[in-house]
């Protein structure tokens, strides 16, 4: 189901993706300068974000994954 009925104006449904991608390609330079920069902090890792040693993130995440997998296993 489409959000717009292109068949009303004589276009097949397959052409909607061509139109949408063409519109996105045309607008991308403006989007890149504006909205796509929001929240871009560059290459930052979780330890850098939290200002802690890397192992202070690795060990709890590993423990969380192991506990989650053990819980899934217990479900059968």
Secondary structure in CASP SS format (residue, H / E / C, confidence):
PFRMAT SS
TARGET T0000
AUTHOR 0000-0000-0000
METHOD secondary structure of the structure
MODEL  1
X C 1.00
X C 1.00
X C 1.00
X C 1.00
X C 1.00
X H 1.00
X H 1.00
X H 1.00
X H 1.00
X C 1.00
X C 1.00
X C 1.00
X C 1.00
X C 1.00
X H 1.00
X H 1.00
X H 1.00
X H 1.00
X H 1.00
X H 1.00
X H 1.00
X H 1.00
X H 1.00
X H 1.00
X H 1.00
X H 1.00
X H 1.00
X H 1.00
X H 1.00
X H 1.00
X H 1.00
X H 1.00
X H 1.00
X C 1.00
X H 1.00
X H 1.00
X H 1.00
X C 1.00
X C 1.00
X C 1.00
X C 1.00
X C 1.00
X C 1.00
X C 1.00
X C 1.00
X H 1.00
X H 1.00
X H 1.00
X H 1.00
X H 1.00
X C 1.00
X C 1.00
X C 1.00
X C 1.00
X H 1.00
X H 1.00
X H 1.00
X H 1.00
X H 1.00
X H 1.00
X H 1.00
X H 1.00
X H 1.00
X H 1.00
X H 1.00
X H 1.00
X H 1.00
X H 1.00
X H 1.00
X H 1.00
X H 1.00
X H 1.00
X H 1.00
X H 1.00
X H 1.00
X C 1.00
END
